[in-house]
Structures are given as C-alpha cells and as structure tokens.
Amino acid sequence: MVDRQQVYLITSNAEAGTIESLPAIAQMQIIAVDNLCQTNLRFSKQDKVCIASEAAIERVIDRIDDPQRIKAIELLKNKYAFRQILATIYPDFEYQFVRFDRIQDLKITKKSVIKPVKGVFGTAVRTIDRDTDLSELASELQTELTKNTDLFSPSVLSTNDFMVEGYLDGEEYAVDMFYDSVGSACIVNIYHHPLPRNPAYLHVIYYSARSVFDRIYAKAKHFFTELNRILKVTNLPIHSEFKLNGVGGASLKENRLMPIELNALRFGGMGLGNLVFHGLGVDPYACFAADIEPDWPQIWQDKQTDIFVFFIAYNGKNTNLKYYQPNREKLKREFTEILLERDFDYRNQLAFGIYILKETSQNLAKLLQIEFDNFFELI
C-alpha cells in the first residue's frame, strides 16, 4: 500500500444495512458523517474512502483533495453527464434532458425510461411509451419525490432535472468494483437483479452465482477498463447497474452489456455489498484497502451450483404502519437457509430488514412473487 494511505468508511443514519452486515475490518476507519463534520479531516489523493449511503456523498466530496476523483464522482452522479461521457463507447444510445415542468410536453414515440438526473433507490424511475398519460405520470412522480426528499438531499435526488433515455431490453445485473491505486479495474461482486412480480418491491432480490459471473465478468471488466480511459481515476469504489442483451433502439447491438447507472464512492447499498462476504467469504472492503481483486475462478470452484441471495424485506405497499407491524418469523419460513439476518426499525426505514440467504432456484422464483402486505399483523 502507498505510504501514509488511510482507508475510511463514512456512515449515515439515512440508510440501514451496510454497517449492520459489515465484516470486521481492522485497517478501515469507520466514521459517522455527523462526526466527520465536526473534524478537520480531509482525504488525500492516496487515501481510500467509501460511503455507506448516498446521503453522505456531498459532505465527503467536499473533503477530497483529489480533483480528478471529484470530477469522476460528479460525472457519474449526474446521469445525463454520464450518458454524455459514454458517447464514445455507446454512440448509438438515445437520451434527452427534460425539466420536470415540461414532462407533460414530451413527445414519446417508443418505449423509454424517465428518471431523475440524480437519483437513489429507484426513486421516480418509470418506463413510459406513446400511450403513457404524461399528466398522470407527473403527478405520480411528484408524490414519490415528495416522500423521498425527507430522506435525501438535492445533491442525491434531483426533483427538477430529469432525463429520458431509450428502454433497454434484457436482464438486469449489478457489479461492485473499484479502481485501485494505479487505476486498474478490480471486480468484487456481480449480481443478477431479477424483477419481482410487484414493482413496488423493485430491489427485493439480488443474487450471486457462478453462472452470473461467467456471463458478466469479461464484459464488465472490459467496460470498466474502457471507462477509465475517460475518467483517469484511482482509489474509487463504484456500484453499477447494467442490462445484458440491451436493444434500446434499432441500431443497438444485441448481447452487449449496457450501463444503466454508476454510483461512485460505494458498493451495493443496504448491505448488498456484503453479500459476497457472508456467502463466499470475500471481504470487498478489505480488497479495496489492499488493492486486490479476488481470484474468482478459485472461489467458485467448489460452489458451482450455489445461489447466494440478498433479500430486502420491504414494508408492505398498502400497509398502514401506524397499526401494523412485520411478522418476521412468518417471513423467515419462506426461506431455504438464512446466512445473515438484520432487523430494521420499519417506522423509520423503507424496509423492516435484510436477509442473506443460500437458496434453490425453485424457491428463488417463488420469492420473486412475494407480497409483503401478507407479512404484517396488527400491533
């Protein structure tokens, strides 16, 4: 490691899960963002820093003394700017900027996605087409934004600036990685993100398996290597989301790994980044600290058919939390094998807990049909 290099994880009360599921890391300093603000601590070009929640990103950026890293973070955080810098890699991808008050004036001719330029946790993201009632859409987005602005600042969730981009067909995947101290791309986990029956529980399941790595690893490695020819950044963790086999327009090639968004300074949120530790014994933060990419062929050698699942136990969409509480024991009977469970205060979070599971493919399909209203009972 570089002399005098320090490694930090900055935490926030805005989002539970990461700290609650964190492996013990002797070489990492864990600092609450409120405590950080009471110090004069700054992060040098050599220092490695990551965040547990998007809510901490603005105050961390203010303390990084590395202009290139700040520039990269800002570019990735702004989805419109992100699409602009990717034009050399994906010149055929269509997108446009739109102000919230002009959403009703959009001319949508084909299936597309509308999203805040800065966003988190899938807030105010919708698939739209020529039949979408844009007035009704704007009303729905306003309601959702109002609900979430209590949790996230304008630097994390934009309420006025949106973008519309071509819809990407295909399966969704996520990748946790970091650029090391010389700018090489190191992958510390790959997940498949199958969509649930109820879209209100969008992020309910992510899972890792040998087949997922075999399908995505080489494509992801190539993408991140090419991206850093543009960013030219070091010591930066990223949680990214992709579609495979994206065909967002007639000119787009199939069987391509197409980026949806990249979230700098962190791994998967709410504890997702720790799935790889509880399932496979790989500590992504220790890898980041030591500039080491795991030996994935060796790690998966004796786990060829294992499926490791990260499961978010959402609050029921139609459940009144004033009168109902989660029945966690009932939910746990739905799982095959629990490797880790962490309960949340459901009254102050969007979910009542997270679980890391070892599952069968049959039960995984069953869990995607879940309706969380059925797992709440009268207080």
C-alpha positions in Angstrom: 0.0 0.0 0.0 1.0 3.6 -0.5 2.8 5.2 2.4 0.5 7.1 4.8 -2.5 5.9 2.9 -5.7 5.7 5.1 -8.9 3.8 4.4 -12.3 5.2 5.5 -15.9 4.2 5.5 -18.3 7.1 6.2 -21.7 6.1 7.6 -25.1 7.8 7.7 -28.3 7.2 9.6 -30.3 7.7 6.4 -29.9 4.1 5.3 -29.6 1.0 7.3 -27.9 -2.3 6.3 -24.3 -1.7 5.4 -22.9 -1.3 8.9 -25.3 -3.9 10.4 -23.9 -6.6 8.0 -20.3 -5.3 7.8 -17.4 -7.8 8.3 -14.8 -6.8 10.8 -12.1 -4.6 9.1 -9.1 -3.7 11.2 -7.5 -1.4 8.6 -10.6 0.7 7.9 -11.7 3.7 10.0 -15.4 3.9 10.3 -16.7 7.5 10.9 -20.3 8.7 11.1 -20.9 11.6 8.7 -22.1 13.9 11.5 -18.9 13.2 13.4 -16.8 13.8 10.3 -18.4 17.3 10.0 -17.0 18.1 13.5 -13.4 17.5 12.4 -10.9 19.0 10.1 -10.2 15.6 8.4 -9.5 15.7 4.7 -8.9 12.9 2.2 -5.7 13.0 0.2 -5.2 11.6 -3.3 -3.7 8.4 -1.7 -6.5 7.9 0.8 -9.3 5.4 0.0 -12.7 6.5 1.1 -16.2 5.0 0.6 -19.6 5.7 1.9 -22.4 3.5 3.3 -25.2 5.7 2.0 -25.7 8.2 -0.8 -26.8 10.6 2.0 -23.2 11.2 2.9 -21.8 11.8 -0.6 -21.9 15.6 -0.6 -20.1 16.1 2.6 -17.4 13.6 1.7 -16.8 15.1 -1.7 -16.2 18.5 0.0 -13.2 16.9 1.8 -11.5 15.0 -1.0 -8.2 16.7 -2.1 -8.1 15.0 -5.4 -9.6 17.0 -8.3 -9.6 14.0 -10.7 -11.6 11.9 -8.3 -14.1 14.7 -7.6 -14.6 15.2 -11.3 -15.2 11.5 -11.8 -17.7 11.3 -8.9 -19.6 14.3 -10.2 -19.8 12.9 -13.7 -21.1 9.5 -12.6 -23.6 11.1 -10.1 -25.2 13.1 -12.9 -27.0 10.6 -15.2 -27.2 13.0 -18.1 -23.5 13.9 -17.9 -22.7 10.2 -17.5 -24.5 9.4 -20.8 -22.6 12.3 -22.5 -19.2 10.9 -21.5 -20.2 7.4 -22.7 -20.9 8.7 -26.2 -17.6 7.4 -27.5 -18.3 3.9 -26.1 -22.1 3.8 -27.0 -22.5 6.4 -29.8 -25.9 4.9 -30.8 -27.7 5.3 -27.4 -30.5 7.8 -27.4 -31.2 10.2 -24.4 -32.5 13.7 -23.7 -32.7 16.1 -20.8 -36.1 17.4 -19.6 -37.3 19.7 -16.8 -39.9 18.4 -14.5 -42.4 21.1 -15.5 -42.0 20.1 -19.2 -42.7 16.3 -18.7 -46.3 16.8 -20.0 -44.9 18.2 -23.2 -42.7 15.2 -24.1 -43.2 13.5 -27.5 -42.7 9.8 -26.7 -42.7 7.6 -29.8 -41.3 4.4 -28.4 -40.7 2.6 -25.1 -38.4 4.7 -22.9 -37.3 5.3 -19.3 -37.7 8.6 -17.4 -35.6 9.2 -14.3 -34.2 12.0 -12.1 -30.8 13.2 -13.3 -29.6 12.4 -9.8 -31.4 9.6 -8.1 -31.3 6.9 -5.5 -33.1 3.6 -4.7 -35.1 3.7 -8.0 -37.0 6.8 -6.8 -39.2 8.4 -9.6 -38.0 6.0 -12.3 -40.7 4.9 -14.7 -40.9 3.0 -18.0 -43.1 5.0 -20.5 -44.3 4.8 -24.0 -46.6 6.6 -26.5 -49.7 5.5 -24.5 -48.5 6.9 -21.2 -50.7 9.6 -19.6 -47.9 12.2 -19.0 -50.1 14.4 -16.7 -50.8 11.4 -14.5 -47.1 10.4 -14.7 -46.0 13.8 -13.5 -48.4 13.6 -10.6 -47.1 10.2 -9.6 -43.5 11.3 -9.8 -44.2 14.4 -7.7 -45.8 12.3 -4.9 -42.8 9.9 -4.9 -40.3 12.7 -4.9 -42.0 14.5 -2.0 -41.9 11.3 0.0 -38.2 10.7 -0.5 -36.9 14.3 -0.3 -37.3 13.9 3.5 -34.5 11.3 3.4 -32.2 12.5 0.6 -30.8 16.0 -0.2 -31.0 17.7 -3.7 -27.4 16.6 -4.2 -28.5 13.0 -4.2 -32.1 13.2 -5.5 -33.0 15.9 -8.1 -36.6 17.0 -8.2 -36.5 19.3 -11.2 -34.0 17.8 -13.6 -34.9 14.6 -15.4 -33.8 12.6 -18.4 -35.5 10.3 -20.9 -33.5 7.5 -22.5 -34.1 4.5 -24.7 -35.5 1.5 -22.9 -33.0 -1.4 -22.6 -34.4 -4.8 -23.0 -32.7 -7.7 -21.3 -31.8 -9.0 -17.8 -30.5 -6.6 -15.2 -27.2 -7.1 -13.4 -25.2 -5.1 -10.9 -21.4 -5.0 -10.4 -19.4 -3.8 -7.4 -15.9 -2.8 -8.3 -13.1 -0.3 -7.5 -10.3 1.4 -9.4 -7.1 0.6 -7.4 -4.2 2.9 -6.6 -2.9 2.7 -10.2 -6.3 2.9 -11.9 -6.8 -0.8 -12.7 -10.4 -2.1 -12.5 -11.0 -4.7 -9.7 -14.4 -6.5 -9.5 -15.5 -7.6 -6.1 -19.0 -8.9 -6.8 -21.5 -9.4 -9.6 -25.2 -9.9 -9.0 -28.3 -10.8 -11.1 -31.3 -8.5 -10.3 -34.4 -10.3 -11.4 -37.6 -8.2 -11.4 -40.3 -9.1 -8.8 -44.0 -9.5 -9.6 -44.8 -6.3 -7.7 -42.7 -3.4 -9.0 -43.2 -1.6 -5.6 -40.6 -4.0 -4.3 -38.1 -3.4 -7.1 -34.9 -4.2 -5.3 -36.2 -7.2 -3.2 -33.7 -9.7 -4.6 -30.2 -9.6 -5.9 -28.2 -12.9 -6.2 -24.7 -14.1 -7.0 -23.9 -17.5 -8.6 -21.1 -19.0 -10.7 -23.3 -18.7 -13.8 -23.8 -15.0 -13.2 -20.0 -14.4 -13.0 -19.4 -16.5 -16.1 -22.0 -14.5 -18.0 -20.9 -11.0 -17.0 -17.3 -10.8 -15.7 -15.4 -10.4 -19.0 -17.9 -7.8 -20.4 -17.8 -5.8 -17.1 -14.0 -5.9 -16.9 -13.8 -4.6 -20.5 -16.3 -1.8 -19.8 -14.6 -0.5 -16.7 -11.2 -0.6 -18.3 -12.5 1.5 -21.2 -14.3 3.8 -18.9 -11.1 4.7 -17.0 -9.5 5.8 -20.3 -12.0 8.6 -19.9 -12.2 9.1 -16.1 -8.4 8.5 -15.4 -9.2 8.0 -11.7 -7.7 6.0 -8.9 -8.9 4.7 -5.5 -12.6 4.9 -6.3 -15.3 2.2 -5.5 -18.4 2.0 -7.7 -21.7 0.2 -7.6 -23.1 -0.1 -11.1 -26.2 -1.4 -12.8 -26.4 -2.9 -16.3 -28.7 -4.6 -18.8 -27.4 -7.5 -20.8 -28.7 -8.0 -24.3 -29.8 -4.4 -24.4 -31.6 -3.4 -27.6 -32.7 0.2 -26.7 -33.1 1.1 -30.4 -33.0 -0.5 -33.8 -29.3 0.4 -34.1 -28.1 -1.0 -30.8 -26.3 -4.3 -31.0 -27.5 -7.3 -29.0 -25.6 -9.2 -26.4 -24.0 -6.1 -25.1 -23.6 -5.0 -21.5 -25.3 -1.6 -21.4 -24.8 0.6 -18.3 -27.9 1.9 -16.6 -26.2 4.0 -13.9 -23.0 4.0 -11.9 -22.9 5.1 -8.2 -19.5 6.3 -7.1 -17.9 6.0 -3.7 -19.8 2.9 -2.6 -20.6 -0.7 -3.1 -24.2 -2.1 -3.1 -26.4 -0.3 -0.6 -28.3 -1.5 2.4 -25.8 -4.3 2.9 -25.9 -5.7 -0.6 -22.1 -5.1 -0.9 -21.6 -7.5 2.0 -23.4 -10.4 0.3 -20.1 -11.6 -1.1 -18.6 -11.9 2.4 -21.5 -13.8 4.0 -21.9 -16.1 1.0 -18.3 -16.6 -0.2 -16.0 -15.3 2.5 -14.8 -12.4 0.3 -14.5 -9.0 2.1 -14.9 -6.3 -0.6 -13.7 -3.5 1.7 -10.5 -5.5 2.6 -10.0 -6.0 -1.1 -10.4 -2.2 -1.7 -7.9 -1.5 1.1 -5.3 -3.9 -0.1 -5.7 -3.3 -3.9 -6.6 -6.9 -4.5 -9.1 -8.4 -6.8 -10.5 -11.8 -5.6 -9.4 -15.0 -7.5 -12.9 -15.7 -8.8 -12.3 -19.0 -10.6 -10.8 -20.4 -7.4 -13.5 -19.0 -5.2 -16.3 -20.5 -7.3 -14.5 -23.8 -7.9 -16.4 -25.8 -5.1 -19.6 -23.7 -5.3 -20.6 -24.3 -8.9 -24.3 -24.6 -8.2 -24.7 -22.4 -5.1 -27.0 -19.4 -5.2 -26.4 -16.6 -2.6 -29.3 -14.1 -2.3 -29.6 -10.6 -0.8 -33.2 -10.1 0.2 -34.8 -6.8 1.3 -37.9 -7.2 3.5 -39.9 -4.2 2.3 -42.7 -2.5 4.2 -46.0 -3.6 2.7 -47.1 -1.2 -0.1 -50.6 -1.0 1.3 -49.8 -1.4 5.0 -50.6 1.3 7.5 -47.5 1.2 9.7 -49.4 3.1 12.4 -51.5 0.0 13.1 -49.5 -2.9 11.7 -46.1 -4.4 12.4 -44.0 -7.0 10.5 -44.2 -10.7 11.3 -40.6 -11.6 10.8 -41.0 -15.3 11.8 -43.7 -15.8 9.2 -41.4 -14.4 6.5 -38.4 -16.5 7.6 -40.4 -19.7 7.0 -40.3 -18.7 3.3 -36.5 -19.1 3.1 -34.4 -22.2 2.4 -31.3 -21.2 4.5 -30.6 -17.9 6.3 -26.9 -16.9 6.4 -27.5 -13.5 8.0 -30.5 -11.5 9.2 -30.6 -7.9 10.3 -33.8 -6.2 11.6 -34.6 -2.5 10.8 -36.8 -0.1 12.5 -39.6 -0.3 9.9 -41.1 3.0 11.1 -38.0 4.9 10.0 -36.8 2.9 7.1 -38.3 1.7 3.8 -37.9 -1.9 4.9 -38.1 -4.0 8.1 -34.9 -5.9 7.5 -32.4 -7.6 5.2 -31.5 -11.2 4.8 -28.6 -13.0 3.2 -29.7 -16.4 2.0 -28.5 -19.6 0.4 -31.3 -20.6 -1.9 -32.5 -23.0 -4.5 -33.5 -21.8 -8.0 -37.1 -23.0 -7.4 -37.5 -21.1 -4.1 -35.8 -18.0 -5.7 -38.6 -17.9 -8.3 -41.2 -18.2 -5.5 -39.7 -15.3 -3.5 -40.0 -13.0 -6.6 -43.8 -13.4 -6.3 -43.9 -12.1 -2.7 -46.4 -9.6 -1.4 -45.2 -8.0 1.8 -48.6 -6.9 2.9 -49.2 -10.5 3.8 -46.3 -10.4 6.4 -47.7 -7.6 8.6 -50.1 -8.1 11.5 -52.0 -5.8 13.9 -49.9 -4.3 16.6 
